[in-house]
Each structure stands twice: as C-alpha cells, then as structure tokens.
C-alpha cells in the first residue's frame, strides 16, 4: 500500500540534516525523540526527515510528535499526516496568545517560543522522551545571531544541541545547516500539510525586521551565512558551535 506522504526527502536536504545530526551527535541508539510540531514548514520537514531516517538508519531510535495547540489552530491535517506515517501524536491545548495579550508582552515571539518549549520539554520528561527535536533552521540561527548582536551586544545564537537542566531533556536542532529556501521548495514538492498560524503577531515583530534586513544583506554579501557559521564556530567554549 502506497501512503499519501511516502516520498523520501531530496538528497541535498537529507545530506544537510545528516551532517548536522552526525556533527553534533544528536541521536544515539535507544533515544526516544519527540518532535515539536508547530504545523509550519520547518517542523513538518523535520518530522518527515526523522521518520525517513528512523526507518533506514542502523541507529535505532523511536519517534513521536507533539503540538501545543494555540487558540484557533486546526491540527486535523497534522493528525492525518502522523496517522498516515504511523507516528504517535499528542496535542496539548494552551491559550498562549491570550496570556501574551493579558501580559502585554513586549517580545511575544520569544515568550511564546519559551513557553511552548517549556510545556513540551516537561511533557517529554514525564513521558520518557530524552530528546526534543525543534525545527530551527540556518536562517533562524542567523536571525538570532543578529538580534543578539544588535540588541544586546552579544555575539551568540542558540545551540544545535543543548541539555535543558530543569527537565533533563536534550534539545536537538537537525535543521541548523538547512536554509528556509530549500525547505520551502521541498515542502511544495512533498505536498506536506502546512497549516496557517493563528498568531496575531505574525509579520509585526523584531525578528521579522531582522529577517528583512538579512535578506537585503545577502544580496550584497552572498556568503553571509557562511561567515555567520564561521563566527559561531569561533566563539568562546560555552557559546561555540564547534562540534
């Protein structure tokens, strides 16, 4: 029987993801990997890639997915996708948007990301999942680097692999060497069920401004991402991306 979403990932993206997993030793035998599935293109590609890897890799690990459901979010397409690929899937409802509005948060994206990560990592810890896979890309790493540099004067970004001491869960980011452009092309080719975000702050954040700024910079500096990667690998030990 041919499944609806059974096409494998393209070779170029698979190599980038495989390189990241290998370089930072993200997955080990016996790991229980939980994917934070937002329904956006990045998390869907990540889940698709890890499921393909699980089926063909000699390194044996288990895979499941979880969504923190925001108000107004339709998770049915994600449920159908996971059912079609036999991936255990959990939905947790949380009115994060309402909390942001009530608190009048100045950095809604950061608050939302931190809250969702906290909810998911707690669930992972309680359900014997020792790895939490998040869909942050090379573009996200560059944007975070520039945000930190311009707003706090610190040259740093998130880590490709990091232990969350409160829960004991290790966060991994297998897409950190992959670009948004490649992911967009692959999502279209695979016809993955990307769902629209109900977030009212989309397109009106500091991160969006930085994204547009970087887009302009890349026209003048085509190898900007390579330069940022080099900078990240040469930071101090605690912040470095050195393998």
C-alpha positions in Angstrom: 0.0 0.0 0.0 1.4 3.4 -1.0 1.0 6.0 1.7 0.0 9.6 1.0 3.2 11.2 2.3 5.6 8.4 1.5 8.0 10.2 -0.9 11.5 10.4 0.7 13.4 13.7 1.3 15.5 15.1 -1.5 19.2 14.1 -1.3 20.6 17.7 -0.8 18.4 18.4 2.2 18.9 14.9 3.6 22.7 15.4 3.5 22.5 18.7 5.4 20.3 17.1 8.1 22.5 14.0 8.3 25.6 16.2 8.6 24.1 18.2 11.5 23.0 15.0 13.3 26.4 13.5 12.9 28.5 16.6 13.6 26.8 17.3 17.0 26.0 13.6 17.8 22.3 14.5 18.1 20.8 11.0 18.0 22.1 7.9 19.8 20.9 4.3 19.9 17.9 3.9 22.2 16.9 7.6 22.1 13.2 8.5 22.3 12.9 11.5 20.1 10.0 13.9 20.4 9.4 16.4 17.6 7.8 19.8 18.4 5.3 20.0 15.6 4.0 23.6 15.1 2.4 22.8 11.7 4.8 25.1 9.9 7.0 24.1 7.1 10.2 23.6 9.2 8.8 21.3 11.8 7.0 19.2 9.2 10.1 18.8 7.1 12.0 17.9 10.3 9.4 15.2 11.2 9.4 13.8 7.7 13.2 13.7 7.6 13.5 12.0 11.0 10.8 9.4 10.2 12.7 8.5 7.0 15.9 8.3 9.0 14.3 6.1 11.7 13.2 3.6 9.0 16.6 3.3 7.3 19.3 4.1 9.9 21.3 1.4 11.7 21.0 3.7 14.8 17.7 2.5 16.3 15.5 5.2 18.0 11.8 5.9 18.4 9.9 8.9 17.1 6.8 10.8 18.2 5.4 14.3 17.7 3.6 16.9 19.8 1.8 20.1 19.2 1.0 22.9 21.6 -2.3 24.0 20.1 -2.9 27.7 20.1 -6.4 29.2 20.1 -8.0 28.9 16.6 -5.5 26.3 15.4 -6.7 23.5 13.2 -4.5 20.4 13.9 -6.6 17.9 11.9 -4.1 17.9 8.9 -1.3 17.2 11.3 -3.3 14.3 12.9 -3.9 12.8 9.5 -0.2 13.2 8.5 1.0 11.4 11.6 -1.6 8.7 11.3 -0.6 8.1 7.7 3.1 7.7 8.7 2.3 5.8 11.9 3.9 8.4 14.1 2.4 8.7 17.7 1.0 12.2 18.0 -0.2 14.3 21.0 -2.0 17.7 21.1 -1.8 19.9 24.1 -4.2 22.9 24.2 -2.8 26.1 25.7 -4.1 29.7 25.3 -0.6 31.3 24.9 -1.9 34.1 22.8 -4.4 35.1 25.5 -1.6 35.1 28.1 0.6 37.3 25.8 -2.3 39.8 25.3 -3.1 39.8 29.1 0.5 40.4 30.0 1.0 42.9 27.1 4.3 41.1 26.3 6.9 43.3 24.5 8.5 40.2 22.9 5.6 37.9 22.1 7.6 35.6 19.8 10.3 35.0 22.4 7.7 34.5 25.2 5.6 32.1 23.1 8.7 30.1 22.0 10.0 29.8 25.5 6.5 28.8 26.9 5.9 26.2 24.3 9.4 24.8 24.7 8.8 24.6 28.5 5.5 22.8 28.1 6.8 20.3 25.6 10.1 19.6 27.5 8.1 18.9 30.7 5.8 16.5 28.7 8.8 14.9 27.2 10.4 14.3 30.6 7.2 12.9 32.0 6.8 10.5 29.0 10.3 9.1 28.8 11.4 11.1 25.7 15.0 12.1 26.3 15.5 14.2 23.0 13.3 17.1 21.9 13.8 17.9 18.2 13.0 21.5 17.1 12.8 22.9 13.6 15.2 25.8 13.8 17.0 26.4 10.5 20.2 28.2 9.5 18.1 31.3 8.7 16.8 31.2 12.3 20.3 30.9 13.7 21.5 33.9 11.6 18.5 36.0 12.7 19.1 35.1 16.4 22.7 35.9 16.0 21.9 39.3 14.5 19.2 40.0 17.1 21.6 39.3 19.9 24.4 41.4 18.3 22.2 44.4 17.6 20.0 44.4 20.7 22.3 43.1 23.5 25.8 43.4 22.1 26.4 39.7 22.4 27.7 37.5 19.5 25.7 34.3 20.1 22.9 32.2 18.8 21.0 29.1 20.1 23.0 25.8 20.3 22.5 23.0 17.8 22.3 20.6 20.8 21.6 21.7 24.4 20.6 20.0 27.7 17.7 21.5 29.5 18.8 21.1 33.1 15.3 21.5 34.6 13.8 18.5 32.8 16.9 16.6 31.8 15.7 16.6 28.2 18.3 17.4 25.4 17.1 19.8 22.7 18.4 19.0 19.2 18.1 21.1 16.0 18.8 18.9 13.0 17.9 21.7 10.5 20.6 24.2 11.6 22.6 23.7 8.4 19.5 23.8 6.2 18.1 27.0 4.6 14.5 28.2 4.5 14.6 28.4 0.7 15.5 24.7 0.4 12.8 23.7 2.9 10.1 25.8 1.1 10.9 24.0 -2.2 10.8 20.6 -0.6 7.5 21.2 1.3 5.9 22.1 -2.0 7.3 19.0 -3.8 6.2 16.7 -1.0 2.8 18.5 -0.6 3.2 18.4 3.2 0.1 19.7 5.1 1.4 23.0 6.3 -1.2 24.8 8.5 -1.6 28.6 8.8 -0.6 30.1 12.1 -3.4 31.9 14.1 -0.8 34.1 15.8 -1.9 37.8 15.5 1.8 39.0 15.8 3.0 37.3 12.6 4.9 39.8 10.5 5.0 42.5 13.1 8.0 41.6 15.3 11.6 42.5 15.7 12.6 39.1 14.2 10.6 40.0 11.0 12.6 43.2 10.7 15.9 41.4 11.2 14.8 38.8 8.6 14.2 41.6 6.0 17.5 43.2 6.9 19.4 40.0 6.4 17.6 39.4 3.1 19.0 42.7 1.9 22.5 42.0 3.3 22.6 38.7 1.4 22.2 40.5 -1.9 25.4 42.4 -1.2 27.1 39.5 0.8 26.1 36.2 -0.8 28.2 34.2 1.6 26.8 35.9 4.7 25.5 32.6 6.2 28.9 31.0 5.8 30.5 34.0 7.6 28.0 33.7 10.5 28.6 30.0 10.8 32.3 30.6 10.9 31.8 33.2 13.6 29.6 30.8 15.7 32.2 28.1 15.5 34.9 30.5 16.8 33.1 31.9 19.8 34.1 31.1 23.4 33.6 27.5 24.6 30.2 28.0 26.2 28.7 29.6 23.1 30.7 28.0 20.3 29.1 25.8 17.6 32.4 23.9 17.3 31.5 20.1 17.1 
